[in-house]
Amino acid sequence: MIDATLEFDERWYLEANPDVRVAVESGAFGSGLEHYRRHGEREGRFPNAGTSAKPIVHLHIPKTAGTSVRGALERLGKRILRIDGFVTDFDPTQSQGIEVYSGHFGYKTASAIGGDIVTILREPVDRFLSFYYFLRERHARNEEVSQRTIIASKYSLEEFTDLLDCDHFIAELSNLMVWQLAHSYRLAHRNEFRARHAPTDDELLAIAVRNIESFAIVGFQDDMGGFLDAFQSKLGLRLDLQREYATEERPSANELPAAIRRKILRWTYLDHELYAHVRAAHCKPLEVVSPTHGSPA
């Protein structure tokens, strides 16, 4: 237990926890220290900016402003280890002095690292659109000439939604949020998990929800202000985000014809269940209706 009388930073605590500052100003608490002793430590709040020795584990779901988050942490001088989706297992020999682990990996890797896991979710149709138009923009600008950008540039959005058997896109679009939070980013790992455990859709979704309950911060891409406030309150860091890899021109999810939205739902139906549940209930016990759609991955 922290000796709060020796290490407590009253000014920092009130700045990092605006809700506590309001409570102190209203007279509900005599000071930030009083709040910390009565509630703050149990809630996981820090008494000063340098308390936590845990690393930050940034589980980056593609197209959720994760690159901007990592850039902000780099500008704060944090020592960051990038782990991409092709890393099979976390290597503890790489951890000396690392303060932040960030990349396209799943819960299996995040939990092996240990630390404060943070992630950002995005409305699934919107994430699908952002991914598709991002590939088209990169190809048009000659920033990436690859099989995936060539395919995206070749097919219209409606045609693209029919490519349910294309491995280039299954890994990043087929219920990706659920799979990353339940197990792994890598398609090969998902297939191994299916072969070994044969989870139903409900079981897979329940695993993802149970895992996310242990995260230090779960943000939403359309409420980055709330994510930044939580980051400062819980981890003691004020992030200055800058737009990186943003898709410039694309329709909004609300502008899509119903037929195309239905086609995208074939890719993202479990992600929709997850997103709606976390957004509305913030990881209360899971109650879902068994999905009736088939899954391409």
N, C-alpha and C positions, 0 to 999 in steps of 0.2 A: 504493500500500500504506500502511496506517495505521501511524504510529509508536506502537506499543502501549505503549512505555515511558513516553511522555508523556501518552497519552490513556486508558490502561487504568484502569478502575475495578474493583478487585478485589472489593470488597464487593458492588457492583451485579451483577457478572458471576456471582458464586456464587449470589446470590438469584434472578437471572433464569434460571439453568441448574442446576436441582436435581440433575440427573445428574452434572454436573461437581463440584458441592459434595460429593456422596457419594464421587466418585472421589478428590477431594483428601483427604477425611477418612479414606479407606481407605489412603492413601499411594500410590495409582497415579500421582498428579501432585503435585509439590511446591507448586503454587499454581494459581490460576485463570489467571494470566498464562502459565504454562508450557503449560497446556492450549490456551489461545488461540493461542499461537505454533505449537504442533505440529499442532493440529487445528481449532480454533474458527474461525479466519478462513476456511479452506478450506470449512468447513461452512456458512458464511454467518452465523455468530453475531457479535453486535456487542460491541465492547470497552467500551462505555458506553451510557448511555441516550439520548444525543443524537447518535449517530454517523451514522445513515442520513439522507441527503438525499433519498432516493426517496420519492415519495408512496405512500400505501397505496391500492390499487385494490380496493375491496370489491365483488366481483361477487355481487350479492344474488339468490339463487334464492328465489322467493316461498315463504313458510311454512317457512323454515329458521332462524328466530331472527335474521334479518338486521336487523330494526328494533331489536332489543335491542342488537346490536353497534354499530349506528350511534349509538344513544342513549348508550352507554358512551363512545364516542369524542367525542361532543359534550360530555359532562360532563368530559372531560379537557381541554377547551378547544381541540380540534383544529378547524382551518378546513376545513369540509366542503362539497363541491359535490355536490348531488344530481343524478344523471342518470337519467331514467326511460326506460322502454322505447320511448318515442316519439321519442327523440333519434336522428336519422339518423346523424350522425357526431360524433366528439369535436371540440370547438372549442378549439384551443390558446390562443386569446385569453382564455379564461375561467380559465386555470390560474395566474394570478399569485397567489402566496402560498397556494395550495390545498395542504393536507396530506393530505386524504382525498377520494377520489372514490367515491361509493357509489350503487348503484341497480340497477334491473332492466335491465341491459344484458348483452350477450354478449361472447364472447372477442374478436370483431373490434374492439369499442370498447375493451375492457380493454387489449389489446395496443397500440392506437394511443396510449393515454395513457402507457404505460410506467410502471414502478414495481413495487412488491411486490404481486402479485395474491393475494388471499385469498378463499376461499369456504367455504361449509358445505353438505354434502350431507345428504339425508334419505332414509330408506327410502321408496321410491316409493309403496307403497300407503298408508303412514301420511301422506305428504304430500298425496296425493289426498283422503283423509278429512279432514284438517285444513282443506284449501281448501274443500271442500263445506260442512262444518259452520260454518266461519268466515263464509261468505256467508249462511247461514241465520240465524246469530246477529246479524249486522249488520242484516239485514232485520227480524228480530223486535224489535230495539231501536230501530228507525228511525234507525240510524246511517248507513245507506246504502240508499237506495231507487233502484235501477238495474235495468236489464234483467237483469243477471247475478244479482243477489240475488233478484229476483222469480222468475226461473226456478228457482234453487236451492231457494227456499222452496215452490215449487209441486210439485216432483217429489220422490218418495222417492229414497233413495240408489240403489236398483236401477234405477229409471226414469232417473235422472240419468246413470248409466253408459252408457245407450244413446244419448245425445245426441252421437254421434260426428261429426256434421256441423255442430255449432253453433260458429261462429267465436268466440263469447264465451268458450268454454272450451278450444278447441283450442290457442290461444296459450299458455295457462298450465298445461295439463295433459298435452298430447300429447307425451310424451318431452321435456319441457321441459329437464330437466337436461342431456341430451345436446346439445340444440340450443343452449342458452346457452353451453355449454363448447366446442362445435364452431364456432359462428358467431355467432348473434344471438338475442336475446329476441323480436324482432318477427316476427310471422307473415309479413308482406310480404317481409322480408329472407330468410326461410327459403325461401319459394316461389321467389324470384329465384335463390337458391343452387341449389335443386333443378333449375330450368330450365337454368341455366348448366353445372352439373357432373354432374347426374344421379347422385348418389352412391348406392351400395347401402347397406343398413343396416350392413353390416360396415365399409364405408369411413367412414360418418358416425361410427360408434362409435370407430373407430381415430383419427379426427381429434380427437374429444373427449378421448380418453385421452392422445394425444400433447400436446395443448395443456395439459392439467392437470399434466403433468410439469414445466412451467415455473413453476407457482404457488409462491409462498413458503409458503403455508399452505393445507392442505385439511383442514377439520374435519368432524365428524359431529354432527348435531343431537342424537343420544342420548348424546354424549360431550362435552358442552360444557366439562367440566373439562380434558380433553385439549386442546381447541381453545384455551382460555385460557392453558394452560401453554405451548403452542407460540407463541402471540401474544407472550407475555412473553419467551420465550427468543429468538425470532427477530427480533422487532420492538422489543423493549425497553419494551413498554407493558403495564401491568396493568389489565385491563378489569374493571369492576364492572357485571355484567349485571343488568338488571331486566326482569321479564316485561312484554312489550308485545304487544298484539294476539293474545294467547293464546286459543285456542278452549277454552271452559270445559267443555262437555258434548259428548261424542262417544264412540263405541265405539272400542276399540283394533283394530288390524289383525288381531290374533289371534282376535278375537271374530266376525269376519265369516264368513258362510256361504261355502263353497267356490265356489258359483256366482257370488257377487258379486265375490270375489277374481279369478276368471277374467275377469270383465267389466272390472274395473279394469286387468288386465294388458293388455287391448287398447290402453289408453291409454299404458301405461308400460313396455312390454316392453324397449325399449332402455335406459331409465333403470335397470331392474333389472340388465341386463348391466353397465352402467357402475358402479352402486353396489356390486355384488358384487365386481367386479374391483378397484376402488379400495380398498374396505374390506379385502379379503383380501390383495392384493398390493402396494398402495401404488404403483401405476403401474409395475409390471414390464411387460415386453413383452406386448402384447395377444394373447391367443389365445381366440377366441370361436367358437361354432358359429353358423352363419348362422341368424337368426331365421326362423320360418315364418309369423309373424303378419303381417297387413297393417297399414299405418300410416295413421291419419286425418290426419296432417300431416307 
